[in-house]
C-alpha cells in the first residue's frame, strides 16, 4: 500500500488520482498540491484527500506519504524531482521528463545519486492495444521493424501554460511528440540508438511563439525510421494512431477517433464525451473507460509493482532523457532545415553494429526480390543475379 503526494490537480492530476484511487485501490492520495488554495481545496474534497497545500516542498516532505507523483506543468518537473531526491522518496514523473535533454539528464542523475526508485509516466505505451502489439513484435511477428509511425493530433491543449514556450519548453513536439517518439522506440527497440533527425515544424494557426504542427523522421542505427506527426490544429477531436511495418508484417492501431462506440445525437448526451471531443451533437465517439484506454491503469500497475519488487519499470527516467534528446534534435532540425544528430551524453543501449540487408536466396545464382501472384494465376518472380547484379523476371505456374 502506497501513500501518495500528488503534485498537480489539472487534467493529468485528475486522471492519475482517478486511476490510483479507483476500483477499491489499496493505494491512496494523502495530500494534493495545486497552484491555488481554492483549486486544492476543491480537488481534495472531490476525491476525499485528507490534506491539501499550495507548496511543492510541503507536499513532497509530508511525513504521511512515501511516494511522489508529479503531474505538474513542464517547468516544475525538475524542481519537484530534485526535491523528491533530496527527501529520499520514490518519484514518478509525467511526460516529458524535462523541457530539454539537459534538464532530463540532471533529473536522471539526481534520482540515481539518491538511490531512489524513479518511473517515467509515459501512458501511451501502456495502452492495452499497444502492449499487445509490442509483445507480438518482440515475438517476431513483423520480422525486422523498418518503420514506426505515430500520430497524435487534436485542437490544442487544455491549460494556458502549454501555450507559453518558456514554461512548456516548446509546442506540439515537446507536448505530443514525446509520446510518438517513445512509442516508436518501443517497437524499433530501446537498445537501438537514435542517430539523427529531420523535422519540419511551423506555427500554422495559433498566435503563439511555439510550433502548433510538426512532422519528423528519426533514423536509428539499424536503419529503422521512427516518424512522428503532431498538431494542435486538427479539428474533430483527438486522433491517436500508430502504424508499424516490418519485413514480415504490418500493424495498424487506431486508439481514439474510432473507439468501437459510435453514436449520433441531434440533442446531445448531456455529459462528458471524451478527452478533446469538440462537440456534443452529431456523430460522437465516446470512450467507455479513459484511464484504461489511455494506458493509465496498466502504467501505474507496472510502476507500483516494480517499486514493490525493487525492479526497474518498463519506462524509466533514462527513457525520458533519451526522448528529451530526440526532441532537442527535432527543434534543431526545424531551425536548420537539415538532418541533425541526436546528442546523447549517456547511452546505455547496444553497441554500434553494421546493419546488413538480409538477402533471400532463390537459387545458387539468384536472390529473390519479390514473388507475386498475378491475375491469371501465374506466379511472377523478380530476381537479382548474384554475380552481375542484373534484375530479371520470370513466371512459374
Secondary structure as UniProt FT lines:
FT   STRAND          3..7
FT   HELIX           11..21
FT   TURN            23..24
FT   STRAND          28..33
FT   HELIX           37..47
FT   STRAND          51..53
FT   HELIX           56..60
FT   TURN            63..64
FT   STRAND          67..70
FT   HELIX           74..76
FT   HELIX           77..87
FT   STRAND          90..94
FT   HELIX           101..114
FT   STRAND          118..121
FT   HELIX           123..125
FT   HELIX           128..138
FT   TURN            139..142
FT   STRAND          145..153
FT   HELIX           160..163
FT   HELIX           165..168
FT   HELIX           173..177
FT   HELIX           178..188
FT   TURN            190..191
FT   STRAND          194..202
FT   STRAND          213..220
FT   TURN            221..222
FT   STRAND          225..231
FT   STRAND          239..246
FT   TURN            247..248
FT   STRAND          249..254
FT   STRAND          263..265
FT   TURN            275..276
FT   STRAND          282..284
FT   HELIX           290..293
FT   TURN            294..295
FT   HELIX           296..309
FT   HELIX           317..336
FT   STRAND          340..341
FT   STRAND          360..361
FT   STRAND          366..373
FT   TURN            375..376
FT   STRAND          379..385
FT   TURN            386..388
FT   STRAND          391..396
//
